[in-house]
Amino acid sequence: MFCINCVEQLMIKKIMFSYQTLFNFTQSVFEKIGLTEEEARQAADILMRAELRNISTHGLMRLPEYINLWRNNRITTTPVFKVVHETLSTALVDGGKGLGLVTAPKAMRLAIEKAKTAGTGWVAVRNSYHYGIAGYYAMMALKEEMIGISMTNANPLVAPTFGLHGMLGTNPIAVAIPAKKQPPFVADFATAPIARGKLDILEEKGLDAPAGLLQDREGNLTTQSGILKESGSLLTLGGSPEKGGHKGFCMTAIVDILSAVLPGANFGPTVVPTLGYVKDKTSGEDKGIGHFFGAIRIDAFQTADEFKQYMDQWIESFRKAETIPGHDKVIIPGDPERISEKEKLENGISVSKQTLKKLEKIANDLEIPFFA
């Protein structure tokens, strides 16, 4: 058992733990707050997949945020998953104010089942909350020889082009596409220039953010990584219009519309923040945030085998691409995460001292063993 009183004594910045140790602890946290064993295992799998895929901004460091939502009655751990409206290939789902980690897997499975019948399946979700990494859900379609799509809106931190204040989320989108001999193509990215969690990590380390990503409350460019806590905002992907920032605004807006406007969740600036430092601009009902999922059956277009062979050719052509000086290869979306998964399963997962302290507090508050 990891010594509960030893965290302060560990002066190194990160400590290594096995995947199973962290998984078991995470599952125990979710069970303690009321999730069923199956739901807790699913939620833990989503967070730990983020850790494995080197997207720690959506892994263990999110647990305190979820616990705060639960303590403040912003979420319920016994949500009713309700299909409000559906057609052969589509569905509108109300998540019942449950964790996205509980609602989203059910919604994606529904999209996949609809695709089996109709060729494609599309599910929009409202009344939900943060669902972890978008790629997890897109990748659920791969085993069914389908293309998976996943997106969600989030806390209003991104200022629209020429805007002064945050009005949109970092709004990630993920697309997973199977191949035959090659690993699947998996694009999983925020439509903003940097994820909020990465700014948190930079702030913890006392580091500045890269130039051109942030502005203060007066609209001045800044590299201060903690500026969001001082009413600053993120710029859109690209930043200024001269650098394509208006296109970044379009991408983030599209995700917001499909994820929130389409299902009737809180959109853009009407999202009720889950972060204490974001001013609540809403005056209406809290309909949670929204998600949007898609599953496309490949054999609705051509045989899956033909497509996957052709997808191999696509991937291989980019693997063979001539590169600029200083780089030995073009990186195919999904490769870094896949390599990270293998390495961390074998060698363990590093957890920062700051995150450990927060997890220790959760364990003490919930009266559960800490990494037992």
C-alpha positions as CSV (number, residue, x, y, z in Angstrom):
1,M,0.0,0.0,0.0
2,F,1.3,3.5,-0.9
3,C,2.0,5.5,2.3
4,I,-0.8,8.1,2.7
5,N,1.5,10.4,4.7
6,C,4.5,10.2,2.4
7,V,3.4,12.3,-0.6
8,E,4.8,15.5,0.9
9,Q,8.2,13.7,1.4
10,L,8.5,12.8,-2.2
11,M,10.5,15.6,-3.7
12,I,10.8,14.3,-7.2
13,K,8.3,15.8,-9.6
14,K,6.8,12.5,-10.8
15,I,6.4,9.0,-9.4
16,M,5.8,5.8,-11.4
17,F,2.9,3.5,-10.8
18,S,1.6,0.4,-12.6
19,Y,-1.4,0.8,-14.8
20,Q,-3.4,-1.7,-12.7
21,T,-2.6,0.1,-9.4
22,L,-4.0,3.4,-10.8
23,F,-6.9,1.7,-12.5
24,N,-8.0,0.0,-9.3
25,F,-7.8,3.2,-7.3
26,T,-9.8,5.1,-9.9
27,Q,-12.5,2.5,-10.1
28,S,-12.8,2.5,-6.3
29,V,-13.3,6.3,-6.3
30,F,-16.2,6.0,-8.8
31,E,-17.8,3.1,-6.9
32,K,-17.6,5.1,-3.7
33,I,-19.5,8.0,-5.1
34,G,-22.3,5.8,-6.3
35,L,-21.5,4.4,-9.8
36,T,-22.3,0.7,-10.3
37,E,-19.3,-1.7,-10.5
38,E,-19.7,-1.9,-14.3
39,E,-20.0,1.9,-14.7
40,A,-17.1,2.6,-12.4
41,R,-14.9,0.2,-14.4
42,Q,-16.0,1.9,-17.7
43,A,-15.3,5.4,-16.2
44,A,-11.9,4.2,-14.9
45,D,-11.0,2.7,-18.3
46,I,-11.7,6.0,-20.0
47,L,-9.5,8.0,-17.6
48,M,-6.7,5.5,-17.7
49,R,-6.8,5.3,-21.5
50,A,-6.1,9.0,-21.4
51,E,-3.1,8.3,-19.2
52,L,-1.8,5.5,-21.4
53,R,-2.2,7.6,-24.5
54,N,-0.2,10.5,-22.9
55,I,-3.2,12.7,-22.7
56,S,-2.9,13.1,-18.9
57,T,-4.8,16.4,-19.1
58,H,-7.9,14.2,-19.4
59,G,-6.8,11.5,-17.0
60,L,-6.3,11.3,-13.3
61,M,-6.0,15.1,-12.9
62,R,-9.7,15.3,-13.8
63,L,-10.8,13.2,-10.8
64,P,-11.0,16.2,-8.4
65,E,-13.2,18.1,-10.9
66,Y,-15.6,15.2,-11.0
67,I,-15.7,14.8,-7.3
68,N,-16.4,18.6,-6.9
69,L,-19.3,18.3,-9.4
70,W,-20.7,15.4,-7.4
71,R,-20.3,17.2,-4.0
72,N,-22.0,20.3,-5.4
73,N,-24.9,18.2,-6.8
74,R,-24.1,19.3,-10.3
75,I,-24.1,15.7,-11.4
76,T,-25.9,12.5,-10.3
77,T,-24.2,9.1,-10.1
78,T,-27.6,7.4,-10.9
79,P,-28.6,9.2,-14.1
80,V,-31.5,8.0,-16.3
81,F,-30.3,7.5,-19.9
82,K,-33.3,8.6,-21.9
83,V,-33.8,8.4,-25.7
84,V,-36.0,11.5,-26.3
85,H,-36.4,11.1,-30.0
86,E,-35.1,8.7,-32.7
87,T,-35.2,7.6,-36.3
88,L,-33.7,4.5,-37.9
89,S,-30.3,6.2,-38.0
90,T,-30.4,9.0,-35.4
91,A,-31.2,9.6,-31.8
92,L,-31.4,12.4,-29.3
93,V,-30.4,11.4,-25.8
94,D,-30.9,13.1,-22.4
95,G,-28.0,12.1,-20.1
96,G,-30.0,12.8,-16.9
97,K,-27.2,15.0,-15.5
98,G,-24.8,12.1,-15.3
99,L,-21.1,12.0,-15.8
100,G,-20.1,12.0,-19.5
101,L,-18.0,9.0,-18.6
102,V,-21.2,7.1,-18.0
103,T,-23.5,8.6,-20.6
104,A,-21.1,8.9,-23.6
105,P,-20.2,5.1,-23.9
106,K,-23.9,4.3,-24.0
107,A,-24.6,6.9,-26.6
108,M,-21.7,5.7,-28.8
109,R,-22.8,2.1,-28.6
110,L,-26.3,3.3,-29.7
111,A,-24.8,5.1,-32.7
112,I,-22.9,1.8,-33.6
113,E,-26.1,-0.3,-33.3
114,K,-28.0,2.1,-35.5
115,A,-25.2,2.0,-38.1
116,K,-25.4,-1.8,-38.2
117,T,-29.0,-1.4,-39.4
118,A,-29.0,1.9,-41.4
119,G,-25.4,2.1,-42.6
120,T,-24.7,5.1,-40.4
121,G,-25.7,6.1,-36.9
122,W,-25.8,9.5,-35.3
123,V,-26.5,10.3,-31.7
124,A,-26.6,13.8,-30.1
125,V,-26.6,14.1,-26.3
126,R,-27.7,16.8,-23.9
127,N,-27.7,17.1,-20.1
128,S,-24.3,15.5,-19.7
129,Y,-20.8,16.6,-18.5
130,H,-17.2,16.1,-19.3
131,Y,-16.6,12.8,-21.0
132,G,-12.8,12.4,-21.0
133,I,-10.9,12.0,-24.3
134,A,-12.9,12.2,-27.5
135,G,-10.8,9.5,-29.1
136,Y,-12.0,6.8,-26.7
137,Y,-15.5,6.9,-28.2
138,A,-14.4,7.2,-31.8
139,M,-12.2,4.2,-31.4
140,M,-15.1,2.1,-30.1
141,A,-16.3,1.9,-33.7
142,L,-13.0,0.3,-35.0
143,K,-13.8,-3.2,-33.8
144,E,-17.0,-3.1,-35.7
145,E,-15.2,-2.2,-39.0
146,M,-16.7,1.3,-38.8
147,I,-15.4,4.8,-38.8
148,G,-16.1,6.5,-35.5
149,I,-16.7,10.2,-34.9
150,S,-16.9,12.0,-31.5
151,M,-17.1,15.6,-30.3
152,T,-18.2,17.7,-27.4
153,N,-18.5,21.2,-26.2
154,A,-17.0,22.5,-22.9
155,N,-16.4,25.4,-20.6
156,P,-16.5,28.8,-22.3
157,L,-12.7,29.7,-22.5
158,V,-12.1,30.5,-26.1
159,A,-12.8,34.0,-27.5
160,P,-14.2,34.1,-31.0
161,T,-12.3,36.0,-33.6
162,F,-12.2,39.7,-32.6
163,G,-14.0,38.7,-29.3
164,L,-12.8,39.9,-25.9
165,H,-14.1,37.2,-23.7
166,G,-14.2,33.4,-23.7
167,M,-17.5,32.2,-25.3
168,L,-16.6,28.7,-26.6
169,G,-15.0,25.6,-25.2
170,T,-11.8,23.9,-26.5
171,N,-14.4,21.6,-28.1
172,P,-12.4,18.5,-29.2
173,I,-13.2,16.3,-32.1
174,A,-12.0,12.7,-32.8
175,V,-12.2,10.5,-35.9
176,A,-11.0,6.9,-35.9
177,I,-10.6,5.0,-39.2
178,P,-9.5,1.3,-39.4
179,A,-6.8,0.0,-41.7
180,K,-5.7,-3.5,-42.6
181,K,-2.0,-4.1,-41.8
182,Q,-1.4,-0.6,-40.6
183,P,-2.6,0.7,-37.2
184,P,-5.8,2.7,-37.3
185,F,-5.8,6.4,-38.1
186,V,-6.9,8.2,-35.0
187,A,-7.1,12.0,-34.9
188,D,-8.0,13.3,-31.5
189,F,-7.6,17.0,-30.9
190,A,-8.9,20.1,-29.4
191,T,-10.2,22.6,-31.9
192,A,-8.5,25.3,-29.8
193,P,-4.7,25.8,-30.0
194,I,-4.1,24.2,-26.6
195,A,-6.2,22.2,-24.1
196,R,-7.1,23.8,-20.8
197,G,-5.4,21.0,-18.9
198,K,-2.1,21.7,-20.6
199,L,-2.2,25.2,-19.4
200,D,-2.9,23.9,-15.9
201,I,0.3,21.7,-16.2
202,L,2.3,24.7,-17.4
203,E,1.1,26.8,-14.5
204,E,1.9,24.1,-12.0
205,K,5.5,24.0,-13.3
206,G,5.7,27.8,-13.3
207,L,6.2,27.9,-17.1
208,D,4.8,30.4,-19.6
209,A,2.5,29.3,-22.4
210,P,3.7,29.5,-26.0
211,A,3.2,32.9,-27.6
212,G,0.1,33.7,-29.6
213,L,-2.4,31.4,-27.7
214,L,-3.7,33.6,-25.0
215,Q,-5.1,37.1,-24.3
216,D,-5.8,38.9,-21.0
217,R,-9.1,40.5,-20.0
218,E,-8.2,43.6,-22.0
219,G,-7.5,41.6,-25.2
220,N,-3.7,41.9,-25.0
221,L,-1.6,39.0,-26.0
222,T,0.1,37.2,-23.1
223,T,2.1,34.1,-22.4
224,Q,0.9,33.9,-18.7
225,S,-0.2,30.3,-18.4
226,G,-2.7,31.1,-15.5
227,I,-4.4,33.9,-17.3
228,L,-7.7,32.1,-17.6
229,K,-8.0,32.4,-13.8
230,E,-7.8,36.2,-14.3
231,S,-10.6,36.5,-16.8
232,G,-8.3,36.0,-19.8
233,S,-9.2,33.7,-22.7
234,L,-7.8,31.4,-25.3
235,L,-7.5,32.6,-28.9
236,T,-8.9,30.4,-31.6
237,L,-6.7,27.9,-33.5
238,G,-4.5,30.0,-35.7
239,G,-4.9,33.1,-33.6
240,S,-5.2,36.2,-35.8
241,P,-7.2,36.2,-39.0
242,E,-3.9,36.6,-40.9
243,K,-2.9,33.2,-39.5
244,G,-6.2,31.5,-40.1
245,G,-7.8,32.2,-36.7
246,H,-11.2,32.7,-38.3
247,K,-11.0,29.2,-39.6
248,G,-10.2,28.0,-36.1
249,F,-13.3,29.8,-34.9
250,C,-15.3,28.0,-37.6
251,M,-14.1,24.6,-36.4
252,T,-14.8,25.3,-32.7
253,A,-18.2,26.7,-33.6
254,I,-19.2,23.7,-35.7
255,V,-18.4,21.4,-32.8
256,D,-20.5,23.6,-30.5
257,I,-23.4,23.6,-32.8
258,L,-23.5,19.8,-33.4
259,S,-22.7,19.0,-29.8
260,A,-24.9,21.5,-28.1
261,V,-27.4,23.4,-30.3
262,L,-28.5,20.2,-32.1
263,P,-29.4,18.3,-29.0
264,G,-30.5,21.3,-27.0
265,A,-27.7,21.4,-24.4
266,N,-26.2,24.7,-23.1
267,F,-24.1,26.1,-26.0
268,G,-21.1,28.5,-26.1
269,P,-21.4,31.2,-23.5
270,T,-24.5,29.7,-21.9
271,V,-22.6,26.6,-20.6
272,V,-22.8,26.6,-16.8
273,P,-19.0,26.4,-15.9
274,T,-17.6,23.5,-14.0
275,L,-14.5,25.6,-13.2
276,G,-14.7,28.0,-10.2
277,Y,-12.7,30.7,-11.9
278,V,-15.0,31.0,-15.0
279,K,-17.8,33.5,-14.5
280,D,-21.2,32.1,-14.9
281,K,-22.9,34.0,-17.7
282,T,-26.1,32.0,-17.8
283,S,-29.5,33.0,-16.7
284,G,-31.6,30.0,-17.9
285,E,-31.8,26.3,-17.3
286,D,-28.7,24.2,-16.8
287,K,-29.0,21.6,-19.6
288,G,-25.5,20.4,-19.2
289,I,-23.0,20.2,-22.0
290,G,-23.6,18.1,-25.1
291,H,-21.8,15.5,-27.2
292,F,-22.2,14.3,-30.8
293,F,-21.3,10.8,-32.0
294,G,-21.2,9.1,-35.4
295,A,-20.6,5.6,-36.6
296,I,-20.2,4.9,-40.4
297,R,-20.3,1.3,-41.6
298,I,-17.6,1.0,-44.2
299,D,-19.4,-1.7,-46.1
300,A,-22.2,0.8,-46.8
301,F,-19.8,2.2,-49.4
302,Q,-17.4,-0.7,-50.4
303,T,-16.3,-3.9,-48.8
304,A,-14.4,-3.4,-45.5
305,D,-11.4,-5.3,-46.8
306,E,-11.1,-3.2,-49.9
307,F,-11.3,0.0,-48.0
308,K,-8.8,-1.1,-45.3
309,Q,-6.3,-2.1,-48.0
310,Y,-6.7,1.3,-49.6
311,M,-6.4,2.9,-46.3
312,D,-3.1,1.1,-45.8
313,Q,-1.9,2.6,-49.1
314,W,-2.9,6.1,-47.8
315,I,-1.0,5.6,-44.6
316,E,2.0,4.1,-46.2
317,S,2.3,6.9,-48.7
318,F,2.6,9.4,-45.9
319,R,5.1,7.2,-44.0
320,K,7.3,7.3,-47.0
321,A,7.0,11.1,-47.4
322,E,10.2,13.1,-47.8
323,T,10.7,15.2,-44.7
324,I,12.2,18.6,-43.9
325,P,15.7,18.7,-42.3
326,G,15.7,17.7,-38.6
327,H,12.7,15.3,-38.9
328,D,13.0,11.6,-39.9
329,K,9.3,10.9,-40.6
330,V,5.8,12.3,-41.0
331,I,3.7,11.4,-38.0
332,I,0.4,9.6,-38.7
333,P,-2.4,10.6,-36.4
334,G,-2.7,8.0,-33.6
335,D,1.0,6.8,-33.8
336,P,2.3,8.7,-30.8
337,E,-0.6,7.7,-28.6
338,R,-0.3,4.0,-29.7
339,I,3.4,4.0,-28.9
340,S,2.8,5.6,-25.5
341,E,0.1,3.0,-24.6
342,K,2.5,0.2,-25.2
343,E,5.4,1.8,-23.3
344,K,3.3,2.8,-20.3
345,L,1.6,-0.6,-20.0
346,E,5.1,-2.2,-19.8
347,N,6.9,0.4,-17.7
348,G,4.3,2.2,-15.7
349,I,2.6,5.6,-15.7
350,S,4.1,8.7,-14.1
351,V,1.9,10.9,-11.9
352,S,3.0,14.4,-10.8
353,K,3.5,15.3,-7.2
354,Q,0.7,17.9,-7.4
355,T,-1.8,15.3,-8.8
356,L,-0.8,12.8,-6.1
357,K,-1.6,15.3,-3.4
358,K,-5.1,15.8,-4.9
359,L,-5.7,12.1,-5.2
360,E,-4.6,11.6,-1.6
361,K,-7.1,14.1,-0.5
362,I,-9.9,12.3,-2.4
363,A,-8.9,9.0,-0.8
364,N,-8.9,10.6,2.7
365,D,-12.3,12.4,2.1
366,L,-13.9,9.2,0.7
367,E,-12.3,6.9,3.3
368,I,-10.8,4.6,0.7
369,P,-7.3,3.1,0.5
370,F,-4.9,5.3,-1.4
371,F,-3.4,3.2,-4.2
372,A,-3.9,-0.1,-2.3
